Amino acid sequence: MPQERGAIVWFTGLSGAGKTTIARTVAERLQIANLKVEILDGDLIRQHLAKELGFSHADRIENVRRIGFVADLLGRNGVIVLVAAIAPHRAIREELKQNCEGFLEVYVNSPLEVCERRDVKGLYAKARSGLIPNFTGIDMAYEVPLAPDLECQTECETISQSTAKVLQKLVALGYISIDCRG
Amino acid sequence: MPQERGAIVWFTGLSGAGKTTIARTVAERLQIANLKVEILDGDLIRQHLAKELGFSHADRIENVRRIGFVADLLGRNGVIVLVAAIAPHRAIREELKQNCEGFLEVYVNSPLEVCERRDVKGLYAKARSGLIPNFTGIDMAYEVPLAPDLECQTECETISQSTAKVLQKLVALGYISIDCRG
């Protein structure tokens, strides 16, 4: 049964917290269930829609707004949009929540030390050595969500547990009706 | 019956040729038929996804690519996307045609004199007086489609005739199965 309502599930959190990994696993489950799903990854959107934007406060806000604009277009057409983008500023996340129907804020919470130890893309090392300025968690603040719709603590949860929580939330809120918790 | 396949109907042509007007009328018909439809208007996309881009050759290409990226995301999720954007360069329109499934090029053809006489947004007057450089048709070429999927000659067709042609084409190609030709 195809879904009627779309949703925007925004995974916010530090680089390396597990946003993209969880988004991908959630996407797989939804696709198996024949639902319409798109992953909007921060890097992908920068490449296609915001090449010229840097990582200053203003540019990050603009980048997040662009992702929100595209996510909303898809969401209102019945797609479950999984956004994996740091979106470090609380105010812009709140703005999106107000303006986009079916917006869920999922805080992918992992302590900085853990993210830095993982350093999947080698970005923390570069940031520490000063090669990447304005790096979230190092020399730019990450504003922790105060009341996220869901929190995944990836330090102590498995990917599969986090995925199950997200799917369960989507079922509970009526965005998906079939059981794809697997 | 909701449509299964999406499509990207790209209305290309000079400013004032009638792209947005036809797109809106087509959209109304499709919406009445309960189909999923979005209009991506060149100005709207510039405002939301390309504020910093100007009207140089390179910036226009980038803008058209951004519209194409968003249109493709929507189209592959079953939305009929009506794009009303000049897209003056043949090569980039061809690129999109190659890369986006269900891409239809609709040439909204109206002679420059007619568009200039209409001058709905007052842009031709500004362009002629040098206030808007790189204006398509004045000091930047519009590369006429060589083999568009459809041509609407708005000088001698009514909006309603052009609209009917577009809907008929969508039916003929199997993008819509219901009769919403009205």
Chai-1 contact restraints between the chains, C-beta under 6 A:
chainA,res_idxA,chainB,res_idxB,connection_type,confidence,min_distance_angstrom,max_distance_angstrom,comment,restraint_id
A,K36,B,N77,contact,1.0,0.0,6.0,A-B,restraint_1
A,H48,B,F69,contact,1.0,0.0,6.0,A-B,restraint_2
A,L49,B,L49,contact,1.0,0.0,6.0,A-B,restraint_3
A,L49,B,R66,contact,1.0,0.0,6.0,A-B,restraint_4
A,E52,B,E52,contact,1.0,0.0,6.0,A-B,restraint_5
A,R66,B,L49,contact,1.0,0.0,6.0,A-B,restraint_6
A,F69,B,H48,contact,1.0,0.0,6.0,A-B,restraint_7
A,V70,B,V70,contact,1.0,0.0,6.0,A-B,restraint_8
A,N77,B,K36,contact,1.0,0.0,6.0,A-B,restraint_9
A,N77,B,V79,contact,1.0,0.0,6.0,A-B,restraint_10
A,V79,B,N77,contact,1.0,0.0,6.0,A-B,restraint_11
